[in-house]
Amino acid sequence: MRCGQYTRSEVESNTSSMATISRSSVRRRRRSRYNVVPSWVTRKRAVVSVIVMFSLVLVAGGIYGVRLSLALAKTFHTNPISAVIGALQGGGGSAIDQQRQRYQRINLVLYGYGGVQHSGAFLTDSIMVISIQPVQGHPPQIAEISIPRDWYVTIPLRNGKSTQQRINFAYAAGMLGEGPVPASAVNAGAAVADPLIAHLLGVGINYFVGVDFSAFKQTVDAVGGVNINVPVGFTDYQYPAGECSLGNCGYQRIHFSAGMHHMSGAVALIYARSRHGNNGQGSDFSRSRRQQQIIVALKSQIESIGGIGKLPDVLNALGDNVLTDLTIGDAESLYALVSGVNPATVEHISIDDTNFLYDCGYPTRCGSYYLFANDQSFKSLSHFVQDIFPTPAALDAGAQVTFVNASGRNDNATTRWASLMNMVGFSTKAGGRAPTQAVTQVIDNSGGKDTAAAQWLATYFGVSVTTEPAPTAAATTPPATPAAAPPGGVTVILGSAEEQAFLSDPGVGQ
């Protein structure tokens, strides 16, 4: 088995940073736990987080304007004249602008990989789909859908061939010339990976951005580092020390003390990637908050008077390490579309072995760590992703949704569905068990307050809403189904038919 393709993180001497690192002889498990490229690249407009400012300074002309136009051309793989024209147009008439005007969903997939300076250069250890749904009269809805690198799938190649590999090999296959376009093409990797992801998730992929590990570090360094106020000090004893393929599968200890730090690109990368910190910093939620801190700090640094002068250097850093089929106009339209969105409303979706996938049973049942889909038709996953955006009305009332297990199986169904629907914006909790029934039931206990939420959930599960009166303080008669109908809110009783999609096959190598 190949261990995770991790890059040795260069930790620069930085007296302003309190990050410390020490080696450990502990060998890490053969399982992917760290993304090569942190999701700050995906969370806030990816490359486009600074594009909106470029058109404002292009009119300055002179040597600076020439440098900037050359840098824009480099990043977006076009000529300098087209770069200037595209920036000055402000995104009007771009493909994304047209999708916005038609309220069409936009799906952009981001691939993070180590780059040519590392072994397994184009194995995408970070894969995330950014889905944006324009909404009339409201800010757009945005979801980040994380896809695990260890998902074992069939990857279609050129000339009707295919290979069974981890999904992180799909992009690499295209970059190695195994796809439908030459390896030299900008979209060589995406030409293989995009259709595969579209097939698995059941949604079209409109654009891609491929970013190697150096982009993050070089961008931060290009603006002179970033100032980060670490709210809670923490230590991570399980940070990757190097690359298994180069013989270093060990851990290193990293530590950040609370307080203000001026971080270089290397240190900021460690801060963003740490996943096993103590003091409550080992969760994906805390990691996302740290990544959000970095992009806000980076944006602030670029917008400062000194940072504006460094825009060509920022773009040059990105240009060396970014592949994309976005045009400059697309990037500006994308920024304009999402710039006003409250980050707290962004959905964070994880496709993993707590929901649609299962662990093959490594090391007792299989020789390598793989994940397989519970539903090999991918219909249940596609249904979820296609309906990932509840209507604003369904979410506005803040309905409490309780999931009750009536499937006849003790399979954590309530926890799974409470988590899935919490990811898309509902306030949820896992309820108890109820007598087995085949059909899923959606009960509105709210007295009309949560009708929109109940209707959306009923439509999702393909059933009709059952309405029960909301209990009052004077009520003395208990509900007909106490375990299934708690006071108020909406109750979803999960039937056995719904749970058939999660009957995983324990076999290996499917």
Secondary structure, DSSP 8 states (H G I E B T S, - for coil): --------------TT---EEEEEEEE--SS--S-SS-THHHHS-GGGGTHHHHHHHHTT-HHHHHHHHHHHHHHTTS-HHHHHHHHHTTTTT-HHHHHHHTT--EEEEEEEE--TTSSSTT--SEEEEEEEEEETTEEEEEEEEEE-TTBEEEEE-GGG-EEEEETTHHHHHHHTT-SSS-TTSTTHHHHHHHHHHHHHHTS---EEEEEEHHHHHHHHHHTT-EEEEESS-EEEEEEE-S-GGGT--EEEEEEE-SEEEEE-HHHHHHHHH--SBSTT-SSHHHHHHHHHHHHHHHHHHHHSHHHHTTHHHHHHHHHTTEEE---HHHHHHHHHHHTT--GGG-EEEE-STTTTEEE--TTTS-SS--EEESSTT-HHHHHHHHT-S--HHHHHT--EEEEEEESSS-S-HHHHHHHHHHHTT-EEEEEEE----SS-EEEE-STTTTHHHHHHHHHHHT--EEE-----TT--S--SSTTT--SSSEEEEEEHHHHGGG-----S--
